Amino acid sequence: MFEHVLSVMIFLPLLAGAALLVLPVEKSGARTIGLVISVIVLICGLKVWVDFSGGGGLEFVEKHLWIESLGINYHVGVDGISLFVLMAAAVLFPLVFMVFASKSKYYYCNLLIALGAMIGAVAAADLIVFYVFWEIMLLPIFFMIGLYGGERRIAATIKITIYTISGSLLMMAALIYLAVSYQAQTGVWSFEIARMATLQLEGGFALLAFIGMMLAFAIKIPLFPFHTWLPDAYTEAPVSTTFILSAIMAKIGVYGVIRFVIPVFEGEMARYAIILAYLGVIGLMYCGIAAIAQRDFKRMLAFSSASHMGIIALGVFCMNVQALTGTLFQIVAHATSTGILFLFAGVLEERTGTRQIADLGGVAYRAPVFATFFAIAMLASVGLPGTSGFIGEFLIILGAVKFNIVVGVLAGTTVIIGVCYMLWMFQRVFFEKSNAATAHFKDLTPYETLVFLPVILLILVMGIYPQPFLEKITPAAQKQVLQMASKGEQQLVKMIESDVKHEPIKN
């Protein structure tokens, strides 16, 4: 099984989800099967993590001819850039099956299909393979929001559909342009991502392709001002779907920028990096301030998630080793901390029947274990030293200061803003007087404690001893930066010159 470990992680949940759609299985059976499949995927992911050498190139590669005339191959692999996104999906998906029960077996089918497609998109080394899994990944999300969401689920589904389909069409146009350009320059067709990075692109069409590709991923991150679908989708979606959107799917948007946009459109990225960086800063500040004004617990977390995605995106646009390393580290840190906060929000709503912050209070007196776990995840979310959030944000802000001092200073406000809304919410929900909604609030059961405990420990381990994680990230980040420098774009080389001098690549 481990010989084709990535294919197992991709197709096992995809096929299981499709089979459950037609097989006469009860919802409890579908949930059990989903949990077993997600645990198998997790075991495979741990195998990849343990055996990953961190040399900077693709590992666990599988390549098979798919459409020979167009040079399209089923080509998958993992490097230090994709490893962390893949592991975020593998580690966090079992929680979804363990914590919340759905009213329908079809919900579990959609979860499995989403899991397989997400891993497929992250592992893809061919643009068409990536695009296919990217599209498959979006379908279950539409169904899970539209069929199982809140009262305004239809409006939320329509909004996210318009955004994502628009992004997909722009991405497809950009992919076709890249393939045609490669055929014109080399005489052969190919959609290999590594080959696209060798293209010499210039002119108006190259700029349009860059904009199209960038918009597709900016919508998914979401980058300001393309974030307006997020609050409604996150608020109206079932908790587990919000968890997937925030913890994993948004990270694939960031991954797409790192994997496709920067290596292929390095010249355009160098010219417009400062604009994109300011959009990231505006997004983190605007969404952070908007979070302070929210009265709905889940909607506040939605704006909080968008704010932190702004600083993660900023790390990409700074285009230096520190910021890129911080971004990759923060992908997992944000996925674990914000993701588990959404699950805790689901627990609160399930046991109190409300999401209004004003209607909650005194939870810490009734549920000390729940309050402790929530506090650790919250402190990681705002970047407190000793938690996973600190390392990633520190590296990103350090890289931002090297990139542009004004951008770096503004990026630092994310910590202040985050502390304001999180501590304000925590004080009101956990330490105000108990009321009718929270008077009989029950603490986490032993089963729930065991389910959440590994993620809480991961948050602490990543914050206290981050070196093993950084060792797997840094070679890939260094290689990415050196490849950009080797393209010879004067503006780009000037931006990253200091990095390549002081950060020699490891072999």
TIMI-913829 format. One line per 3 residues: their letters; for each residue x negated, y, z negated of C-alpha. Coordinates in steps of 0.001 Angstrom, whole numbers, plus 524288, in hexadecimal, padded with zeros to 5 digits. Each point is the difference from the previous one (the first is absolute). Layout:
REM TIMI-913829
A	X,Y,Z | ...
//
This chain:
REM TIMI-913829
MFE	80000,80000,80000 | 7F4F5,80967,7FC80 | 7F9DE,7FE29,80D75
HVL	80AFA,80863,8058A | 802AE,8075E,7F396 | 8046E,80CC1,8064B
SVM	8096E,7F922,80940 | 805A2,7F89B,7F472 | 801FD,80CCF,7F8A7
IFL	806AE,805E6,80BE5 | 80870,7F530,80592 | 803CB,7F83A,7F3EB
PLL	808AD,80AEF,7FA83 | 8049B,803EC,80D9B | 8047C,7F241,80375
AGA	8058F,7FD6D,7F276 | 807C6,80CA9,8007E | 80542,7FCE8,80D97
ALL	80375,7F21A,7FC14 | 80755,8046A,7F3E3 | 8087A,808B9,80884
VLP	8062F,7F40B,80662 | 7FE6E,7F536,7F5E3 | 80B16,7FD7F,7F634
VEK	7F858,80427,7F3FA | 80611,8069F,7F427 | 7FA83,80D16,7FB7C
SGA	7F986,7F9CA,7F41C | 7F954,7F624,808E8 | 7FBEA,80AD8,80951
RTI	7FA2B,8078F,7F49C | 7F86A,7F412,7FB5C | 7FAF4,7FD34,80DAB
GLV	7FC3A,80E3F,8018F | 7F899,7FFDA,7F333 | 7F8C0,7F383,8039A
ISV	7FC58,80565,80D67 | 7FB50,80CF0,7FA3E | 7F7BE,7F8B0,7F5F0
IVL	7F9CC,7F7E0,80AF0 | 7FCF9,80CAB,8071D | 7FA0D,80549,7F366
ICG	7F767,7F3DF,7FE8F | 7FB6B,801B4,80E09 | 7FD68,80E58,7FD3E
LKV	7F7C2,7FCA0,7F41B | 7F861,7F675,80875 | 7FD54,80AF9,809B5
WVD	7FC01,80922,7F4E6 | 7F6A0,7F637,7F9E5 | 7F99E,7FBCE,80CDB
FSG	7FF49,80DB5,805CA | 7F18C,8035E,80174 | 801AE,80ECB,801CD
GGG	7F63C,80143,80B15 | 807D4,80AB1,806C5 | 8053B,7F802,80B85
LEF	80C06,7F7A8,8026F | 800B2,7F31E,7F8B1 | 8097B,7F477,8008A
VEK	8014D,802DC,80E88 | 809A1,7F88B,8087B | 800E2,802F0,80E78
HLW	80896,7F940,80A03 | 803A1,803EE,80DD2 | 80DDA,8055D,800BF
IES	8024A,80786,80CD8 | 7F3BA,7FE02,80824 | 8034F,8093C,80B3D
LGI	80104,80B94,7F6A1 | 7F4E8,7FBF0,7F6FC | 80926,7FE4F,7F467
NYH	7FB98,7F663,7F587 | 80562,7FB2D,7F32F | 7F451,80593,7F8A8
VGV	8001E,80196,7F142 | 7F586,8023E,7F5B1 | 7FD1F,80731,7F36A
DGI	7F5A2,809F8,7FC58 | 7FE1A,808CD,7F447 | 80A01,809A7,80552
SLF	80B0C,7F653,801E1 | 7FCBA,7F731,7F46C | 805E8,808D6,7F59F
VLM	80CC3,8027A,80730 | 80153,7F171,80284 | 7FD71,7FCEC,7F1B5
AAA	809D7,80A3D,7FB8F | 80A9B,7F8E9,807AC | 7FB9D,7F27E,7FB8E
VLF	7FF3A,803A3,7F197 | 80C4F,80833,7FEC9 | 80A15,7F884,80804
PLV	801D4,7F4CE,7F631 | 80449,80A41,7F610 | 80B89,8037F,808A2
FMV	8050E,7F213,7FFC2 | 7FD59,7FE3C,7F17F | 805E7,80C88,7FA96
FAS	80CA6,802CC,8074C | 80AF3,7F740,804CA | 8075C,803D0,80C4F
KSK	80E53,7FDAC,802F2 | 7FCD8,7F9C2,80D11 | 7F688,7F5D5,80520
YYY	7FE00,80854,80C2E | 7F916,80A20,7F7C5 | 7F585,7F5F5,7FCB4
CNL	7FEF0,7FC82,80E71 | 7FD23,80E33,80318 | 7F5DC,8009C,7F52E
LIA	7F8AA,7F450,80587 | 80047,8055B,80DD7 | 7FB0F,80D28,7FB13
LGA	7F4E5,7F942,7F89D | 7FB31,7F863,80BDF | 8010A,80BBC,80914
MIG	7F8AD,80905,7F6B0 | 7F4A0,7F696,7FED4 | 8002A,7FE0F,80EB7
AVA	7FF28,80EA4,8026B | 7F4BA,80195,7F677 | 7F85B,7F462,80550
AAD	80202,80349,80E7E | 7F3D8,80286,8081C | 807A7,801EF,80C94
LIV	808A2,80BE9,80238 | 80B76,7F83C,80568 | 7FF6F,7F64E,7F4BD
FYV	80023,80B88,7F6B6 | 80B6A,80660,80716 | 80811,7F373,80004
FWE	7FE57,7FDE5,7F15D | 80213,80E8F,7FD7E | 80D58,7FF49,80697
IML	803BE,7F326,7F969 | 7FC56,80617,7F2F0 | 809B9,80B1D,801CB
LPI	80C08,7F7A6,802FC | 801B5,7F9BB,7F27D | 7FE95,80D63,7F9A6
FFM	80B69,80565,807EC | 80899,7F475,7FC2B | 7FC1E,80049,7F1B0
IGL	8034A,80E80,7FEC5 | 80BF2,7FFEC,808DA | 80669,7F3C0,7FA4E
YGG	7FB95,7FFDE,7F1DB | 7FD3F,80E4B,7FCA1 | 80778,80A47,7F844
ERR	80BF1,80823,8037A | 7F8C4,8085E,809F6 | 7F8AB,7F48F,805F0
IAA	80539,801F8,80DCE | 7FB53,80E14,800C4 | 7F2CC,7FBFD,7FA69
TIK	7FEEF,7F4D5,809C3 | 8035B,808C7,80B87 | 7F5C5,809E6,7FBDA
ITI	7F50C,7F61E,7FE35 | 803E1,7F949,80CBA | 7FF16,80C90,807DB
YTI	7F2CA,80329,7FA26 | 7F9E3,7F29F,80183 | 80527,7FD35,80DAA
SGS	7FB05,80D32,80489 | 7F2C0,7FC9E,7FA4D | 80003,7F292,8064F
LLM	802F1,80590,80D7C | 7F4F9,809CB,7FEAC | 7F6DD,7F532,7FBB1
MAA	803AA,7F775,80B94 | 7FD64,80B31,80979 | 7F2AA,8021E,7F9BC
LIY	7FCA6,7F17F,800C7 | 80360,7FF93,80E79 | 7F77F,80BED,8025F
LAV	7F491,7F98D,7F8F3 | 80155,7F34C,8079B | 800D8,80725,80D0D
SYQ	7F430,80852,7FC60 | 7F831,7F3EC,7FC57 | 8038C,7F963,80CCD
AQT	7FC0A,80C26,8078C | 7F2CB,800EF,7F917 | 7FC59,7F18B,7FFC8
GVW	80824,7F98B,80A9A | 8064E,7F644,7F696 | 80C11,80034,7F784
SFE	7FE90,7FEFE,7F15D | 8073D,803C7,7F3AF | 7F501,7FC49,7F6B1
IAR	7FEEE,80A47,7F563 | 7F126,7FF3F,7FFB8 | 7FF63,8027A,80EB7
MAT	80907,80BBA,7FF19 | 7F5FC,80649,7F704 | 7F63D,8001D,80B60
LQL	808D0,80836,808C4 | 7FBC0,80D83,8043E | 80C8D,807E6,7FF31
EGG	801D9,80E2F,8036D | 809FD,80946,805B5 | 80E58,802AF,7FDCC
FAL	804A2,7F1E6,8009C | 7F630,7FBFA,7F59C | 80517,80AD6,7F738
LAF	80E1B,7FBC2,8024F | 7FC7D,7F1D4,7FCF8 | 7F932,80466,7F386
IGM	80BFF,807D5,7FBF5 | 80907,7F4A2,80316 | 7F809,7F629,7F85E
MLA	7FDF1,8096C,7F4BD | 80E82,80338,7FF1A | 803A9,7F197,7FF97
FAI	7F767,7FDCB,7F426 | 802EB,80D50,7F9DA | 80E72,7FC59,7FF8D
KIP	7FD01,7F32F,7F966 | 7F6AC,805A7,7F5AA | 807BE,80992,7FF5A
LFP	7F7D6,80C3B,8025F | 805F9,80D76,7FDF0 | 808DC,8047C,806C1
FHT	8043A,7F260,80494 | 803B0,7FB9F,7F249 | 80E63,803E1,7FFFC
WLP	804D0,7F20F,80247 | 7F8E6,7FB42,7F3DF | 80814,8055C,7F486
DAY	80CE3,7FB04,80594 | 7FA82,7F2C7,8042D | 7F8FB,7FDB2,7F31E
TEA	80BDA,8044D,7F812 | 80A64,7F860,80778 | 7F81D,7F388,8025C
PVS	800C9,7F48D,7F671 | 7F503,800A5,7F609 | 7F83C,7F502,80621
TTF	800E6,80682,80D6A | 7FB76,80CF2,7FA51 | 7F4E6,7F878,7F9C3
ILS	7FC0E,7FA71,80D45 | 80127,80D1C,806E8 | 7F7F3,80720,7F5DD
AIM	7F624,7F5C1,7FBE5 | 7FCCA,7F9D2,80D1A | 80651,8057E,80C36
AKI	7FB77,80E00,7FE06 | 7F21E,7FAD3,7FE95 | 800BB,7F9E3,80D82
GVY	80214,80DBE,8055A | 7F34A,80454,7F99C | 7F967,7F38C,80496
GVI	80467,802EB,80DEF | 7F964,80D54,7FFD0 | 7F351,7FA04,7FAFF
RFV	8004F,7F458,8092B | 804F6,805F8,80CB3 | 80041,80ED5,8003C
IPV	7F2BD,80393,7FA73 | 7F77B,7F642,807A0 | 806F7,80228,80D09
FEG	802F1,80E9E,7FF6A | 7F40A,80422,7F84B | 7FE92,80CCF,80785
EMA	80E29,8043A,7FE24 | 7FF6E,7FBCC,7F1CB | 7F3D2,80835,7FDBA
RYA	80681,80BEC,8061E | 80CE0,7FEBF,7F89D | 7FB69,7F9BB,7F342
IIL	800D9,80CD9,7F898 | 80E3F,80201,8041E | 80388,7F20A,7FC35
AYL	7F8C6,8018A,7F318 | 807ED,80C21,7FCBF | 80C85,7F8B3,80371
GVI	7FBCD,7F58F,7F63F | 7FD82,80A61,7F5A1 | 80CF0,806EC,802AC
GLM	80702,7F2FA,7FF2A | 7F9F6,7FC22,7F30C | 80306,80D53,7FA06
YCG	80DAE,8019D,805CC | 804A3,7F23F,7FCAA | 7F9CF,800E6,7F27E
IAA	80735,80C9F,7FD0A | 80C8B,7FA36,805AB | 7FE65,7F464,7F6C2
IAQ	8005B,80947,7F45D | 80D65,804EB,8043D | 80650,7F28E,8014F
RDF	80A20,7FB24,7F651 | 8015F,7F274,805F7 | 7F58A,7F6F2,7FA9A
KRM	7FE18,7F86C,80CA0 | 80025,80C23,80899 | 7F58C,8060D,7F75C
LAF	7F77E,7F40A,8022D | 802AB,8011E,80EA3 | 7FA8C,80DD3,8007A
SSA	7F4E1,7FBC0,7F71A | 7FC8E,7F525,8097E | 80055,8098E,80B71
SHM	7F710,8094A,7F894 | 7F5F4,7F568,7FD8F | 800B7,7FB82,80E16
GII	7FBF9,80DE9,80372 | 7F322,7FEB1,7F8D9 | 7FDBC,7F264,8058F
ALG	801E1,8058E,80DB7 | 7F6F3,80B46,7FCAB | 7F54F,7F622,7FCF9
VFC	800EF,7FAE8,80DEA | 7FF24,80D57,80670 | 7F3CF,803FC,7F855
MNV	7F869,7F5F1,80802 | 7F4F6,7FD2B,7F67E | 7FC32,7F3C1,7F88F
QAL	80465,804BB,7F29B | 80D87,80427,8045B | 8021A,7F3FD,80885
TGT	7FB99,7F6E6,7F519 | 808F8,80728,7F690 | 80B58,7FEBF,80974
LFQ	7FE5C,7F158,8016F | 7FEB5,7FE6B,7F14C | 80BBB,808D7,7FDAE
IVA	8084F,7F7E7,8094A | 7FFF4,7F4D2,7F62E | 80031,808FC,7F420
HAT	80C04,8072A,80505 | 8068B,7F368,80465 | 7FEC2,7F9F6,7F286
STG	80320,80BEC,7F7A6 | 80ADE,80680,807D3 | 80539,7F2F7,804A8
ILF	801C2,7FAD0,7F246 | 805EC,80D01,7FBB0 | 80ABE,7FDF9,80A17
LFA	80243,7F255,7FA94 | 800CC,805BD,7F24A | 809B9,80A07,80521
GVL	80820,7F47E,804B9 | 7FF5B,7F9D0,7F27C | 8046D,80CD7,7F9D7
EER	80B6B,80176,8095F | 803F4,7F1BF,7FEAC | 8007C,800D4,7F111
TGT	805B6,80D9F,7FE57 | 8085A,801BB,80C22 | 7FA52,80D6E,802CF
RQI	7F464,8065C,806B3 | 8024B,80D98,7FA95 | 7F49D,80416,7F767
ADL	80902,80839,7F781 | 80825,7F3F5,7FCC1 | 7F44D,7F841,7FAFC
GGV	7F848,8011F,7F364 | 7F96A,7F869,7F52A | 7FC34,7F45D,80864
AYR	7F2C8,7FEE9,7F932 | 806AC,7FD63,7F2E9 | 8081C,7F50D,805C9
APV	7F607,7FA13,80954 | 7F1C9,8022A,7FBDA | 7FA46,7F610,80989
FAT	80765,805FB,80B62 | 7FBDC,80DAC,7FBAE | 7F1B7,7FBE1,7FEEA
FFA	7FFC7,7F9C9,80D77 | 806FA,80BC6,805B6 | 7F64F,80959,7F9A6
IAM	7F437,7F8BD,8058E | 805B4,80013,80DBE | 803D5,80E56,7FE95
LAS	7F26F,8040C,7FB65 | 7F9FE,7F8B3,80B6E | 8093F,8071F,8090B
VGL	7FB2D,80D40,7FB2B | 7F1B3,7FBD7,8008B | 7FC3C,7FEC6,7F1AE
PGT	7F1E1,7FB26,7FDEE | 7FFC1,7F1A7,7FC55 | 80AE1,7FCBC,8096B
SGF	7FF93,7FC6B,80E66 | 8055A,80D24,8046F | 7F45B,8079A,7FB00
IGE	7F57C,7F98A,8086C | 806FF,801D3,80CF9 | 80463,80DFB,7FD86
FLI	7F28D,803E3,7FAEB | 7F93F,7FAD4,80C43 | 80A00,8066B,808EF
ILG	7FEBF,80D32,7F93E | 7F121,7FEB6,80051 | 80092,7FD31,80E90
AVK	809A3,80B3B,801F4 | 7F6BD,8098C,7F95E | 7F510,7FB9F,8092A
FNI	80937,80196,80B89 | 80564,80D5E,7FC55 | 7FF13,80690,7F2C5
VVG	80DA0,8062E,800D8 | 8062D,7F312,803BD | 7F8B4,7F956,7F4E6
VLA	80492,809CE,7F5D2 | 80E25,7FF31,804AB | 7FF3C,7F127,7FFEE
GTT	7FC54,80085,7F1A5 | 80D4D,805DA,7FCCF | 80638,7F2B3,80265
VII	7FB4F,7FBAB,7F28A | 805E7,80BF2,7F93A | 80CF1,7FF35,80738
GVC	800EC,7F14B,7FDD0 | 7FDC4,80154,7F171 | 80AA4,80A7B,7FF2B
YML	80B35,7F82C,805D8 | 7FBFF,7F2C4,7FAB7 | 7FE1D,80439,7F1DE
WMF	80C7B,8082A,8008A | 80794,7F426,804B4 | 7F951,7F6A3,7F676
QRV	802DD,808AA,7F452 | 80E6F,80122,8035C | 8026C,7F1D5,803B2
FFE	7F7DA,7F928,7F5AC | 7FF81,8093A,7F446 | 80C74,8080C,7FFA0
KSN	80B04,7FB23,7F757 | 806AC,7F377,80424 | 80D9B,80173,8059C
AAT	80B11,7F76C,804B4 | 7F86C,7FBA8,80C0B | 7F3B1,7FBFB,7F8A9
AHF	80527,7FC52,7F26E | 7FFB6,7F194,80365 | 7F4B1,80032,809B7
KDL	7F8FB,7F2E8,7FFB5 | 7F149,7FEAD,800CE | 7F955,7F7DC,80A71
TPY	80250,7F17F,7FE4B | 7F41B,7F6FE,7FEBE | 80221,7FBFF,80E3D
ETL	80066,80E31,80492 | 7F408,8032C,7F7CB | 7F85C,7F503,80668
VFL	80467,80495,80D7C | 7FBA8,80E24,7FE03 | 7F3E2,7FD40,7F7C2
PVI	7F6B5,7FC30,80B3A | 802B8,80CCB,80716 | 7FDF9,807DE,7F38A
LLI	7F318,7F8F4,7FDB9 | 7FBFF,80288,80E18 | 80293,80E8D,7FDF9
LVM	7F708,80001,7F41C | 7F558,7F76D,805F2 | 7FF44,80877,80C42
GIY	7FEC2,80C00,7F772 | 7F5F6,7FABF,7F669 | 7F787,7F7BA,8091D
PQP	8024B,8043F,80E2F | 7F2D5,7FB8D,8055B | 8045E,7F2A2,80567
FLE	80AC4,806DB,80796 | 7F725,80AE1,804EF | 7F5EC,7F603,804A2
KIT	809F0,7FA52,80956 | 80486,80D5A,804FB | 7F398,807F8,80173
PAA	7F93C,7F86F,80B12 | 80C18,80143,80892 | 80145,80E7D,7FCD7
QKQ	7F19F,80242,80321 | 8011F,7F897,80CB2 | 80BFD,807EC,803EB
VLQ	7F901,80CDF,7FD75 | 7F399,7FBBF,8070F | 807C8,7FB9C,80BD9
MAS	8064E,80D5C,800B4 | 7F2C2,80697,7FF16 | 7FA94,7F769,80AD5
KGE	80A3C,80538,80981 | 7F813,80C76,8010F | 80B1C,809AE,7FDFD
QQL	7F834,80B98,7FB0F | 80AC4,80519,7F733 | 80218,7F298,7FA54
VKM	7F19A,7FD39,7FDDC | 7FE9F,80D02,7F909 | 80B79,7FC89,7F71B
IES	7FA97,7F2E6,7FBBE | 7F15E,8023E,80186 | 7FD77,800B9,7F179
DVK	80768,7F36B,7FDD9 | 7F835,7F79F,80947 | 7F362,80567,7FA89
HEP	8030C,7FC5B,7F212 | 8088E,7F411,801B6 | 7F86D,7F5C1,807C0
IKN	80887,7F506,804EF | 7FEC0,7F2C5,7F980 | 7FE79,7F3B1,807FC
//
